[in-house]
């Protein structure tokens, strides 16, 4: 497997578009398209503490263990190129995706796996690059990601 990935291009055999390398040395790939439909973050009113701005895979695992988190479930059920390890990106992983792809009116707002307090979670607005917290009952788009650690 080659590590010569090009940001913004489909990485053959990796299940999506290469969006970059994190400070932790992880290569990130995003599903080539948004999932169909919109999803609630879920878990409104649950105090969700100990979640990461950096590690969407761990956040998604924790959300799935709790149950009742449709956006995380939808991301985890995605598969491409034989890979089934997709997850809902963290706050910063979603920003890396925005940096790789740029603004787009067609994308809209996308959930991250990073909750905020007892009733909100972070979302990224691809139309203008905004980062904001919304109540978990809102329905936004989902763009699964996966990582490869060389």
Secondary structure in CASP SS format (residue, H / E / C, confidence):
PFRMAT SS
TARGET T0000
AUTHOR 0000-0000-0000
METHOD secondary structure of the structure
MODEL  1
X C 1.00
X C 1.00
X C 1.00
X C 1.00
X C 1.00
X C 1.00
X C 1.00
X C 1.00
X C 1.00
X E 1.00
X E 1.00
X C 1.00
X C 1.00
X C 1.00
X C 1.00
X E 1.00
X E 1.00
X E 1.00
X E 1.00
X E 1.00
X E 1.00
X C 1.00
X C 1.00
X C 1.00
X C 1.00
X E 1.00
X E 1.00
X E 1.00
X E 1.00
X E 1.00
X C 1.00
X C 1.00
X C 1.00
X C 1.00
X C 1.00
X C 1.00
X C 1.00
X C 1.00
X E 1.00
X E 1.00
X C 1.00
X C 1.00
X C 1.00
X C 1.00
X C 1.00
X C 1.00
X C 1.00
X C 1.00
X C 1.00
X C 1.00
X C 1.00
X C 1.00
X C 1.00
X C 1.00
X C 1.00
X H 1.00
X H 1.00
X H 1.00
X H 1.00
X H 1.00
X H 1.00
X H 1.00
X H 1.00
X H 1.00
X H 1.00
X H 1.00
X C 1.00
X C 1.00
X C 1.00
X H 1.00
X H 1.00
X H 1.00
X H 1.00
X H 1.00
X H 1.00
X H 1.00
X C 1.00
X C 1.00
X C 1.00
X E 1.00
X C 1.00
X C 1.00
X E 1.00
X C 1.00
X C 1.00
X C 1.00
X E 1.00
X E 1.00
X C 1.00
X C 1.00
X H 1.00
X H 1.00
X H 1.00
X H 1.00
X H 1.00
X H 1.00
X H 1.00
X H 1.00
X H 1.00
X H 1.00
X H 1.00
X C 1.00
X C 1.00
X C 1.00
X C 1.00
X C 1.00
X C 1.00
X C 1.00
X E 1.00
X E 1.00
X E 1.00
X E 1.00
X E 1.00
X E 1.00
X E 1.00
X E 1.00
X C 1.00
X C 1.00
X C 1.00
X E 1.00
X E 1.00
X E 1.00
X E 1.00
X E 1.00
X E 1.00
X C 1.00
X C 1.00
X C 1.00
X C 1.00
X E 1.00
X E 1.00
X E 1.00
X E 1.00
X E 1.00
X E 1.00
X C 1.00
X C 1.00
X C 1.00
X E 1.00
X E 1.00
X E 1.00
X C 1.00
X C 1.00
X E 1.00
X E 1.00
X E 1.00
X E 1.00
X E 1.00
X E 1.00
X C 1.00
END
